[in-house]
Amino acid sequence: MSWTRGLLVALAVGALLGGSAGCASSEAHERKGEVSASPVGKVLDDTDEEGRHYREIDKKDAPQVGVEVQPASGGTWDVRLTVRRFHFSAPGARPVAVAGRGTARLYLDGRALTRLRTPDYHLPGRLVPRGTHHVTARLYADDQTVWAVHGKPVESTADITASGAEGTGATGRPASATEGTSGPPSGARHPAGRARTG
C-alpha cells in the first residue's frame, strides 16, 4: 500500500515540474519572433456602444483610417478602407493589444455591421434604404479595445445617399457617396461628408 502512495507522490511531483517547465518554454516560444505584447497605451473608462473600452495612445503613434464608399452593380456598395500605421490581424491572432495592429469594425447609421480583417467590404443594397446614411469604420486592437486619441476613437465616417430602392434612383442613376477620412482623433463630419481630423 505504501509503494502506491509513493508512486503517486512521485508522479505528482513529476507532473508539477514538467508542467511548469513546459509552460515556460511555451511562453518563450510564443515571444520569439513576435511583436512585443507588452501593454500599449492606457485603457480608459470610456467605452463604445457595445461596452469595449477605449485604449488611449499618443497621436504621433496612432493609426489612421479613411473610408470610401462607392455605388456598385445591383444596388450594392463597395466599401474601401485606407489605413496608415495599422496592419489588419490575421484570424486567430492572440487577443493582446499590439501597437498598430488589430481589426476594423464597420457601422451603418450607428449599428454594427461586421468586423473586418481586410480593407474591403461589399455592403448589400437591402441594408441601405432610400435616404442619407453614415458608414463608419473604427479601429480596434486584438484585445477588442478601441484605439483612441484624446479620448476619441480612431474612426472615419462617409455619408452615402441612396436615391431609390436598392440604391438606384428611378432613372437608374447610381446613388451618391462622399468619402470620409480620418486621423486620430476623428469625430464630427464636415458638411461635405468628410470626417474632421484632429
ChimeraX attribute file (.defattr): number of C-alpha atoms within 10 A of each C-alpha:
attribute: neighborCount
match mode: 1-to-1
recipient: residues
	/A:1	5
	/A:2	7
	/A:3	8
	/A:4	9
	/A:5	10
	/A:6	11
	/A:7	11
	/A:8	12
	/A:9	12
	/A:10	12
	/A:11	12
	/A:12	12
	/A:13	12
	/A:14	11
	/A:15	12
	/A:16	12
	/A:17	11
	/A:18	11
	/A:19	11
	/A:20	11
	/A:21	11
	/A:22	12
	/A:23	11
	/A:24	10
	/A:25	11
	/A:26	12
	/A:27	10
	/A:28	11
	/A:29	11
	/A:30	10
	/A:31	12
	/A:32	10
	/A:33	8
	/A:34	8
	/A:35	10
	/A:36	13
	/A:37	13
	/A:38	10
	/A:39	11
	/A:40	16
	/A:41	17
	/A:42	13
	/A:43	17
	/A:44	15
	/A:45	11
	/A:46	15
	/A:47	17
	/A:48	12
	/A:49	10
	/A:50	7
	/A:51	10
	/A:52	16
	/A:53	20
	/A:54	26
	/A:55	25
	/A:56	22
	/A:57	20
	/A:58	13
	/A:59	15
	/A:60	9
	/A:61	13
	/A:62	20
	/A:63	26
	/A:64	25
	/A:65	25
	/A:66	24
	/A:67	28
	/A:68	23
	/A:69	24
	/A:70	18
	/A:71	21
	/A:72	18
	/A:73	11
	/A:74	12
	/A:75	21
	/A:76	21
	/A:77	23
	/A:78	15
	/A:79	20
	/A:80	18
	/A:81	20
	/A:82	14
	/A:83	19
	/A:84	12
	/A:85	13
	/A:86	18
	/A:87	16
	/A:88	19
	/A:89	18
	/A:90	13
	/A:91	8
	/A:92	7
	/A:93	11
	/A:94	13
	/A:95	13
	/A:96	18
	/A:97	23
	/A:98	18
	/A:99	23
	/A:100	22
	/A:101	22
	/A:102	26
	/A:103	26
	/A:104	27
	/A:105	17
	/A:106	25
	/A:107	17
	/A:108	19
	/A:109	15
	/A:110	12
	/A:111	12
	/A:112	15
	/A:113	15
	/A:114	13
	/A:115	16
	/A:116	19
	/A:117	16
	/A:118	14
	/A:119	16
	/A:120	15
	/A:121	17
	/A:122	13
	/A:123	19
	/A:124	15
	/A:125	20
	/A:126	12
	/A:127	13
	/A:128	23
	/A:129	16
	/A:130	18
	/A:131	13
	/A:132	15
	/A:133	18
	/A:134	22
	/A:135	23
	/A:136	25
	/A:137	31
	/A:138	25
	/A:139	29
	/A:140	27
	/A:141	23
	/A:142	22
	/A:143	16
	/A:144	18
	/A:145	24
	/A:146	30
	/A:147	32
	/A:148	29
	/A:149	24
	/A:150	14
	/A:151	17
	/A:152	20
	/A:153	25
	/A:154	29
	/A:155	31
	/A:156	33
	/A:157	34
	/A:158	25
	/A:159	25
	/A:160	24
	/A:161	20
	/A:162	22
	/A:163	20
	/A:164	19
	/A:165	16
	/A:166	20
	/A:167	30
	/A:168	24
	/A:169	15
	/A:170	10
	/A:171	8
	/A:172	11
	/A:173	11
	/A:174	22
	/A:175	24
	/A:176	16
	/A:177	20
	/A:178	17
	/A:179	20
	/A:180	27
	/A:181	24
	/A:182	26
	/A:183	23
	/A:184	27
	/A:185	23
	/A:186	24
	/A:187	19
	/A:188	12
	/A:189	19
	/A:190	11
	/A:191	8
	/A:192	11
	/A:193	18
	/A:194	21
	/A:195	26
	/A:196	18
	/A:197	17
	/A:198	13
